[in-house]
Amino acid sequence: MKAFVVAKYGKDGLRAADLPEPTFGSGDVLVRVSAASINPLDRMTRDGEFKRLIKRKPPFVLGHDLAGVVTEVGTDVRDFRVGDEVFARPRDLRAGTFAELIAIDQDDVALKPESLTLEEAAAVPLVALAAWQILVERAHLRPGQQVLVHAGAGGLGSTVIQLARHLGATVATTTNATTMDLVRDLGADVVIDYTTADFSEALSGYDLVVDSLGGPNLEKSLTVLKPGGLAIGVAGPPDAGFARQLGAPAIVGLVMNQLSRKVRKQAKALNVRYEFLFMQASGSQLRELGALYDAGVLRPVIDSTFAFDKAVEAMAYVEQGRAKAGKVVVTMQSPAGD
């Protein structure tokens, strides 16, 4: 089968390859990939940022979410049949969606929302799961609370805005002038053009900040929280909770805590909290989220679509910051206009 593999860690490490079709176990579904989408996690994985924690030896197939059609099922699979259209974010050690076929644990898979095309559904799993796990599982967001979402036009930000509004929150976001109308349409109540205004001067008393940028932006975000408020970062720095999630030895947790020591110290001084989130695969959560897409509560935002054989170019397009809003999708079908 055709696939794109990380042949070596680094920016030039992604390349096309011909691989044997994957084997699958009794609890797996074999899926013919119709489309996959590109996430920041793909760049981080290609560059080896998690290689000490998520041990995958090159060459391995890249890609972290997909939509496709079930072609075979394991003997213990009861909820899926050949021909089902599904979407998924496979668990970390079994990721590899930039391929024609992939075997996925049945617990990580859900039926595709009926209202979405396969290409649209491929843009959903990772960002929708991350949004759910941030807002519902970690923050326990309640109606009337205030949320600041950075990079609101991005794949994650656009999803968090919609889900937070659905949960009854007031939502502020940062973006630029070209996407201000988009984020308002998605449900943002307060929109700040980060190129002309400082969000930390405009906002205060927030319950939650969702940060996908890290660094100085995360540190500044702590100042807009009310006492006891929570900042959740998906770009780092990691903390001991990340090590526990991966089942790493206790010493790794100590290292993670050291990496996040500065921001946690700043948070403590402000009487607020900081947590790192690395989303987890979950077919059951995807089923709940799929219902929200079918109900029109959520909708995917797609910037552009590339043919599968242009996956390296699609990665470069994202890395160069050329995507204006939402996700970039790689499809097995020829994009319109090709």
C-alpha positions, 0 to 999 in steps of 0.5 A, spaced: 500 500 500 502 507 499 503 511 505 507 516 507 512 515 513 517 518 517 524 515 515 528 519 520 526 524 525 527 531 522 524 536 517 526 532 511 524 526 514 517 525 511 517 521 504 512 516 500 513 509 501 510 502 499 508 498 505 505 491 506 498 491 508 497 492 515 495 485 519 489 486 524 487 483 531 481 480 533 479 487 536 481 491 530 477 494 524 481 495 518 479 501 514 481 504 507 482 511 508 478 516 504 481 522 507 486 524 513 487 531 516 494 535 518 495 537 525 501 540 529 502 533 532 504 531 526 510 536 525 512 534 532 512 527 531 516 527 525 521 532 528 521 527 534 519 531 540 515 525 543 520 520 541 522 519 548 515 518 551 512 515 545 517 510 542 516 509 535 522 507 531 523 510 524 520 508 519 513 509 521 507 511 518 505 519 520 498 521 521 493 522 527 486 522 524 482 520 518 475 518 515 474 512 511 470 505 510 471 499 514 474 493 509 474 487 514 473 486 522 476 482 527 472 476 530 471 480 537 468 486 533 460 487 534 459 494 533 462 495 526 461 492 519 464 491 512 462 498 509 461 502 515 463 509 514 467 511 520 472 516 523 477 516 528 483 518 532 487 512 533 491 511 539 498 514 539 502 507 538 497 505 533 497 512 529 499 512 522 493 515 517 497 517 512 496 510 508 491 507 504 489 502 510 490 502 517 488 497 523 485 501 528 482 498 535 475 498 535 474 502 542 478 508 538 472 508 532 466 511 531 461 511 525 462 518 521 456 523 522 451 522 517 451 530 515 459 530 514 462 528 507 468 523 508 473 529 507 469 533 512 469 528 517 477 527 517 478 534 519 474 532 526 477 527 530 483 530 534 481 537 534 474 535 537 476 530 542 481 535 544 476 540 545 471 535 549 477 533 553 479 540 555 472 543 556 468 537 559 473 533 562 478 537 565 475 544 566 468 541 567 465 548 564 459 550 566 454 555 563 455 562 564 463 561 565 468 565 561 473 562 556 479 565 552 480 561 546 487 563 543 487 562 535 480 561 534 480 560 527 485 554 527 482 547 527 482 546 535 480 554 536 474 553 532 472 547 535 473 550 542 469 556 540 463 552 538 463 547 543 464 552 549 458 556 546 454 550 546 456 549 553 453 555 555 460 559 556 461 566 554 467 566 549 473 570 547 478 569 542 484 572 539 485 572 531 487 577 525 483 581 521 481 576 516 478 571 520 474 576 525 467 574 521 469 567 521 470 566 529 464 571 530 460 566 526 462 560 530 460 563 536 465 568 539 462 573 543 469 577 544 474 578 538 481 581 539 485 582 533 492 580 536 496 584 531 493 591 533 491 589 541 494 586 547 488 581 549 491 581 557 490 589 557 483 587 554 480 581 558 480 579 566 476 575 570 476 569 566 475 562 568 479 558 563 484 559 557 485 554 552 492 556 549 495 552 543 501 557 542 505 556 548 511 560 551 510 568 552 503 567 550 501 562 555 505 566 561 501 572 559 494 568 559 495 567 566 494 574 568 487 574 565 484 569 569 480 570 576 483 567 582 482 559 582 482 560 574 485 554 569 489 555 563 490 549 559 496 548 554 496 543 548 503 546 546 506 545 552 510 545 557 508 538 559 507 536 566 507 530 570 500 528 568 502 527 561 507 522 564 502 519 568 497 518 562 503 515 558 504 510 563 511 513 564 516 511 570 516 516 576 522 519 574 519 522 567 514 525 571 519 529 575 522 531 568 516 533 566 514 537 572 521 541 571 520 543 564 513 546 566 516 549 573 516 556 570 509 557 568 507 553 574 510 557 579 507 563 575 501 560 576 501 559 583 503 566 584 497 569 581 493 564 585 491 560 578 492 553 575 496 551 569 495 544 566 498 540 560 493 536 555 495 531 550 488 528 548 487 521 548 483 517 543 476 515 544 471 512 540 465 513 545 467 521 545 467 521 538 460 518 538 457 524 542 461 529 538 458 526 532 451 527 534 453 534 535 455 535 528 449 532 526 445 536 530 448 542 527 451 544 533 458 543 531 461 544 524 468 543 521 472 548 518 476 546 512 482 551 509 484 547 503 484 540 500 490 536 497 491 530 494 494 524 497 500 524 493 501 531 495 502 530 503 509 532 504 506 539 500 500 539 505 505 539 511 509 544 508 503 549 507 501 548 514 508 549 517 509 555 513 503 558 516 499 559 509 492 556 512 488 561 513 483 558 517 481 551 520 484 544 517 488 542 511 485 535 509 489 530 505 484 526 500 484 519 496 480 523 491 482 528 487 480 535 490 476 539 486 479 543 480 485 538 479 
